[in-house]
Amino acid sequence: MELAPVPREPDDLFVPDLTEGAEAGLYLSLFELMNEGLIIASDETILEVNSAVCRLLERSYRDLAGQPLSSLFPTERAFLKARGALFIQGEMRGSLRVGLPGGRERDLSYVAAARIRPGVHALILSPDPVTGLTPNVQRAADAVWPRLAAALDQAALVVDARGKIMAANAPARRRFSREGGALTGLPLSALCSLSDPARESGPVTVTPTDGAPAMHGRLLAGPEPGWQVLLLSASSPVAAVDTRASQVFRHAPQAMLVVRGSDHTILAANDMAATMHGRERSALVGMRLSTLRSDTVSTLESGNWQWLGGGKSFTAHTQAQALDGTHSEWLIVHGGASTSASPVDFDIFSTNARAVIVTDAEHKILSINAAFTTLTGLDIHALRGKPLADAASGRQDDAFFERLQSSLGTHQAWQGEFWLRNRKGEAFPEWLSFNSVLNADGATVAHIGLFSDLSARKQAEARSDYLVNHDAMTGLPKAHFIRARFTELTPGALRKQQHLALTFVDIDQFKQINTAHGTAQGDQVLQQFATRIRQCSPRIQLARVGSDRFLALIHGVELLSDVTREVHALHDAIKTPFKAGPVSVTLTASLGAAVFPGDGADFDELCALASAALERARLEGPGAVRFHTDELNTASFEQAALERSLAHALERDELVMYFQPVVDAQTGCIIAAEALVRWQHPDMGLVPAHQFLPIAQSAGLDLEIGRQALRMVCRHAAEWHQAGQTTPVAIGATEHMLTYGRLQETLLEVLAETGLPASAIELNLPESCLTQDHDDLVKALYALDNAGVRLAITGVGATPLPLARLRQRPVHRLKLDRALIRDLTHADNHSVLAATLAASAALGLRLQAVGVESIEQQDALLALGCHRQQGRLFAAPLAPDDFAQLL
């Protein structure tokens, strides 16, 4: 397809910046040409939006730019799901559910261009959701790419994965004119060659096949997987800077060089630099700055530099100025041996797109550029000869300007936050970088300041700070707020002889709310819960410390009876039903409390005591309230001793593996093994996992236990494989081990060490590995699947099966919950099992029964078509040698 240009005013020319990292500017400059919404975002923050996005989301520009990307979505879960699809799985098209003002939601279709530069993504939104698009149907956002290319005055070619030209705009057709005029269908190699043909994106040098000079180009991600867009500048690479500044740069009376901050490579040079250093401008580009210097200094600091030029060395005062806040590019300006700076030289900044202010040696304003006037509404006639403070908003005092001037006098440089005032009188921050200009004698003649926008950055930082300290969904502070508040209140409480109390609140069986009504309604209940607790008493401050766990600080009470009253007020506030969509939901919560100073004087100690009280309340049943007592101190000491003993067990290799066979119940053949960890305690004997793993998790020892168990299993399995027994082995893992323990890395290392094939290992995972959207967890699951490790979900049948998640995650097997097998004769369990078997068959997943202990259970399972069974009916867990004999 050939692309026709969009009609525009003759003087309305757009010249894109083709320098490193500037492709985002291409999209931003063309925002308003689009009917579709366009968002430029980092992994976490919205960087820019166009007017169409504001209309689609019914929000203003200020409500979107600089805000967290999560603010687009109705829930944190929806954000994590979308981020996983877009930035992890790389989906280019689909549908998103976004949040609108007033709690409303809307479905939008999207076309994504992930990572148009590292950490920067483009997202195109249109009003209609994507439903069953076929190749013959024009997709809403596909028209964007032709309009983008047609709007450029630079040549643009769209190339498919085979290197064939799929589209060309008018400048490209003029540049590569051929008989017939059309370029589509030709191989790109027929028109030009690229300096790095394998490159997917970034700058390249383009050499036309017709013998014309090489051109500067840039590759961008195209509209289809594997496609690319090649943009060409109108001139050779040496002129790249000229297209984004003015001709003043080239013809300035002083030598000027633009160098890259990381390695001091020269990116551009003007005519005077070529004359002084005796080289062509094109020859200077690509050289290292050190080639032109006769001294050995490698830093970019203003001062007297030793230069090489015309076969001799000369000294010239040199000004080094960072062109941006990241110091990725620097402007180097110097004269000849007898050249000194004068105010007229500063006219080179008059056409700079960033605001510039120039002061004399006494810090009186000499000049400002047009960008500064546009930014503030002040012109040079109102400022010339005035102190620098007259250009500011008045928000910063005299001491601030004294520090600024002192830094310029001592270090010839200053940078920091500088508050200006706009035309409406509103104060706003800018980042100001000030540098001194010295003459050949080292005397200061002027100071040059460049401004960078800080408003969006300020908004993003404020939002980021809020999210660091608050829960995004409920608006409640996080646990460290309660810690800080406790530390603040304790001196006054001691002085006034008052009590403080820390109370853990754990909502009972909240998972069932999400299962029965959906996570969106569950989130609404949590938000209502947070609002109600905050309003129940002025003496209670609440923080969210887990998905359904909260920590309350009770303060300002003088009697222990008042503490009891406040805790029960907290408990009673939960009893009133909450709204979950159209239905009402009644919650119960277990509470555990500890009191300062009677139970303890330290925050961590009180938290531990309150947590122990909560566990006691949970044992007594839903809705219980318990305070810390002396009896619990004894129990906590026993648990601490058991934790220490378990830590020693890891050091002494007291953990051992037992194996239980998995059989084909029709034939009786062993087809797999289940690995079970045991603790060979020197006094208590063989301790099963369910007795010590909860203690290990609370003590933070579960990750190391998982690693040791995995290594033992792989070593035993490798020995059996070497003996000709290729029985696969399953071992349990947790979401925590994969998300934070990097268990997948340990497994792949052990497989490499033992030579065991990945298909010989199956990981048993809890259902939470399906429902959680943590990035590291999802990456770990796909890494294991790609390596060939089998993944199984355990406990199936205890809760409704998440069918959608089973389709999205790499799962190979389902293992039934023991309780379902134990009560298999019950009609409800039999129906659940039949439905689960049907669902697993429809999804192409194998099913395994766990905990088979009777002939009746075996026969019932066989009748339903479940042949893969495990349990004591076939064999108890066996030591490795005994299991090897069984094989």
Salt bridges, closest charged atoms under 4 A:
GLU2 OE1 - ARG173 NH1 3.41
GLU20 OE2 - ARG218 NH2 3.59
GLU23 OE1 - ARG218 NH2 3.04
GLU36 OE1 - ARG147 NH2 3.16
ASP43 OD1 - HIS121 NE2 2.58
GLU44 OE2 - ARG83 NH1 2.34
GLU58 OE1 - ARG104 NH2 2.50
GLU105 OE1 - ARG97 NH1 3.67
ASP107 OD2 - ARG97 NH2 2.97
ASP142 OD1 - ARG93 NH2 2.77
ASP142 OD2 - ARG139 NE 2.73
ASP153 OD2 - ARG8 NH2 3.44
ASP160 OD2 - ARG162 NH2 3.14
ASP210 OD2 - ARG175 NH1 3.05
GLU224 OE2 - ARG93 NH2 3.70
GLU224 OE2 - ARG139 NH2 2.78
ASP242 OD2 - ARG281 NH1 3.85
ASP263 OD2 - ARG260 NH1 3.19
ASP271 OD1 - ARG250 NE 3.21
ASP271 OD2 - HIS251 ND1 3.50
ASP271 OD1 - ARG281 NE 3.32
ASP295 OD1 - ARG293 NE 3.00
GLU329 OE1 - ARG244 NH2 3.13
GLU417 OE1 - LYS458 NZ 2.59
GLU461 OE2 - ARG457 NE 3.12
ASP471 OD2 - ARG544 NH1 3.03
GLU488 OE2 - ARG485 NH1 3.15
ASP506 OD1 - ARG549 NE 3.20
ASP506 OD2 - ARG618 NH1 2.15
ASP562 OD1 - ARG565 NH1 2.44
GLU566 OE2 - ARG539 NH1 3.59
ASP572 OD1 - HIS571 ND1 3.85
ASP572 OD1 - LYS575 NZ 3.41
ASP604 OD1 - ARG483 NH2 2.68
GLU615 OE2 - ARG549 NH2 3.74
GLU620 OE2 - ARG616 NE 3.75
GLU620 OE1 - ARG626 NH2 2.34
GLU651 OE1 - HIS648 ND1 3.61
GLU654 OE2 - ARG652 NH1 3.91
GLU674 OE2 - LYS815 NZ 2.36
ASP702 OD2 - HIS736 ND1 3.14
GLU704 OE1 - ARG707 NH1 3.32
GLU745 OE2 - ARG742 NH2 2.69
GLU753 OE1 - ARG711 NH1 3.60
GLU762 OE2 - ARG813 NE 2.82
GLU762 OE1 - LYS815 NZ 2.91
ASP773 OD1 - ARG805 NH1 2.68
ASP773 OD1 - ARG809 NH2 2.96
ASP775 OD2 - ARG83 NH2 2.92
ASP785 OD1 - HIS812 NE2 3.03
